[in-house]
Amino acid sequence: MGKRREGREAAVQFLFCSDINQELGPDDIDNFFSTIRPASPRVREFAKILATGVCEQRAEVDATIEKHTQNYKLDRISAVDRSILRLAVYELIFRDDIPNVVSINEAIEVAKRFGTEESGRFVNGILDNLNRALRAESDRSTRATPSAADAEPSA
């Protein structure tokens, strides 16, 4: 398994723990790695960046998940799937250095490993819906932004 996949899995495990025990926050991630989930320094570093980012952007991430789930409130989604979705949505919205297709594929694989039999399809459906919306938004903003060639010449 690659270091980034392992980092994502570790981040999901931390997010799951913090979802169950809401007293846990980003300051507890080092303790998480030293007591619950040992990992190499590279894996730990990547997981910490991701988990901290999700925690810092959780309100927007959760609102985005609820917007793109049909007939589901966030608390109706299993804690495992919710943690996976939080991580993937964070990557899709806030991590321009990670291609959307990679974030989605990684989330599906993590869901297959840690979730139920249906988790992979469930996560894929939500993330695909969000990805289409992000692409449409990007297309609209690209069309709305005039290029330098369209600018009026100065007198």
C-alpha positions as CSV (number, residue, x, y, z in Angstrom):
1,M,0.0,0.0,0.0
2,G,1.2,3.5,-0.8
3,K,2.2,6.0,1.8
4,R,-0.6,8.4,0.7
5,R,-3.3,5.7,0.9
6,E,-2.0,4.7,4.3
7,G,-2.0,8.4,5.3
8,R,-5.6,8.8,4.2
9,E,-6.6,5.6,6.1
10,A,-4.9,7.0,9.2
11,A,-6.7,10.3,8.8
12,V,-10.0,8.6,8.4
13,Q,-9.4,6.6,11.5
14,F,-8.5,9.8,13.5
15,L,-11.6,11.5,12.1
16,F,-13.7,8.5,13.1
17,C,-12.4,8.6,16.6
18,S,-13.0,12.4,16.9
19,D,-16.5,11.9,15.5
20,I,-17.3,9.3,18.2
21,N,-15.5,11.3,21.0
22,Q,-16.2,14.9,20.1
23,E,-13.7,16.1,22.7
24,L,-10.8,15.0,20.4
25,G,-9.5,17.7,18.1
26,P,-6.4,18.4,15.9
27,D,-4.3,18.8,19.0
28,D,-4.8,15.2,19.8
29,I,-3.5,13.7,16.6
30,D,0.1,13.2,17.9
31,N,-1.3,11.3,20.8
32,F,-3.5,9.3,18.4
33,F,-0.4,8.2,16.5
34,S,1.7,7.4,19.6
35,T,-1.0,5.3,21.4
36,I,-3.6,4.0,18.8
37,R,-2.2,4.1,15.3
38,P,1.5,3.8,14.8
39,A,2.7,5.1,11.5
40,S,5.9,6.0,9.7
41,P,6.9,9.7,9.8
42,R,5.8,10.3,6.1
43,V,2.4,8.6,6.7
44,R,1.9,10.5,10.0
45,E,2.8,13.9,8.3
46,F,0.3,13.4,5.4
47,A,-2.4,12.1,7.7
48,K,-1.9,15.0,10.1
49,I,-2.2,17.6,7.3
50,L,-5.4,16.0,6.1
51,A,-7.0,15.5,9.5
52,T,-6.1,18.9,10.7
53,G,-7.5,20.5,7.5
54,V,-10.8,18.6,7.8
55,C,-11.1,19.7,11.5
56,E,-10.4,23.3,10.5
57,Q,-12.9,23.3,7.6
58,R,-15.4,21.0,9.1
59,A,-18.4,23.3,9.0
60,E,-18.0,23.9,5.3
61,V,-17.2,20.3,4.6
62,D,-20.3,19.1,6.5
63,A,-22.5,21.7,4.7
64,T,-21.2,20.5,1.4
65,I,-21.8,16.8,2.2
66,E,-25.4,17.6,3.3
67,K,-25.9,19.7,0.1
68,H,-24.9,16.8,-2.1
69,T,-26.6,13.9,-0.3
70,Q,-30.2,13.3,-1.3
71,N,-32.6,12.5,1.5
72,Y,-29.8,12.1,4.0
73,K,-28.9,14.2,7.0
74,L,-25.3,14.0,8.1
75,D,-26.1,12.2,11.3
76,R,-27.9,9.4,9.3
77,I,-24.7,8.5,7.5
78,S,-22.6,5.9,9.3
79,A,-19.6,7.3,11.2
80,V,-17.2,5.5,9.0
81,D,-18.7,6.8,5.7
82,R,-19.1,10.2,7.2
83,S,-15.3,10.3,8.1
84,I,-14.4,9.1,4.6
85,L,-16.7,11.7,3.0
86,R,-15.3,14.5,5.2
87,L,-11.8,13.7,4.1
88,A,-12.6,13.4,0.4
89,V,-14.7,16.5,0.4
90,Y,-11.9,18.4,2.1
91,E,-9.5,17.2,-0.6
92,L,-11.9,18.1,-3.4
93,I,-12.6,21.6,-2.1
94,F,-9.3,22.7,-0.4
95,R,-6.5,20.6,-1.9
96,D,-5.7,21.8,-5.4
97,D,-2.5,19.7,-5.4
98,I,-4.6,16.5,-5.5
99,P,-6.5,15.7,-8.6
100,N,-10.2,15.2,-8.0
101,V,-10.2,11.8,-9.6
102,V,-7.5,10.6,-7.2
103,S,-9.4,11.9,-4.2
104,I,-12.6,10.1,-5.3
105,N,-10.8,6.8,-6.2
106,E,-9.0,6.8,-2.9
107,A,-12.2,7.5,-0.9
108,I,-13.9,4.6,-2.7
109,E,-11.1,2.2,-1.9
110,V,-11.0,3.3,1.8
111,A,-14.8,2.9,1.9
112,K,-14.5,-0.6,0.5
113,R,-11.9,-1.5,3.2
114,F,-13.5,0.1,6.2
115,G,-17.2,0.5,5.4
116,T,-20.0,-1.8,4.6
117,E,-20.6,-3.6,1.4
118,E,-22.6,-0.6,0.1
119,S,-20.1,2.1,1.3
120,G,-18.0,2.2,-1.9
121,R,-21.1,2.9,-4.1
122,F,-22.6,5.3,-1.6
123,V,-19.4,7.4,-1.3
124,N,-18.8,7.3,-5.0
125,G,-22.3,8.6,-5.7
126,I,-22.0,11.6,-3.4
127,L,-18.5,12.5,-4.5
128,D,-19.4,12.1,-8.2
129,N,-22.3,14.4,-7.6
130,L,-20.1,17.0,-5.9
131,N,-17.4,16.7,-8.5
132,R,-19.9,17.4,-11.3
133,A,-21.1,20.5,-9.4
134,L,-17.5,21.7,-8.9
135,R,-16.7,21.2,-12.6
136,A,-19.9,23.1,-13.6
137,E,-19.0,25.9,-11.2
138,S,-15.4,26.0,-12.6
139,D,-16.8,26.1,-16.2
140,R,-19.2,29.0,-15.3
141,S,-16.4,31.0,-13.7
142,T,-14.1,30.4,-16.6
143,R,-16.7,31.6,-19.1
144,A,-17.5,34.6,-16.9
145,T,-13.9,35.7,-16.6
146,P,-12.9,37.8,-19.6
147,S,-9.5,37.1,-21.1
148,A,-6.9,39.7,-21.8
149,A,-7.8,39.6,-25.5
150,D,-11.4,40.5,-24.6
151,A,-10.3,43.6,-22.6
152,E,-11.0,47.0,-24.1
153,P,-7.8,48.7,-25.3
154,S,-6.8,51.7,-23.3
155,A,-6.9,55.1,-25.0
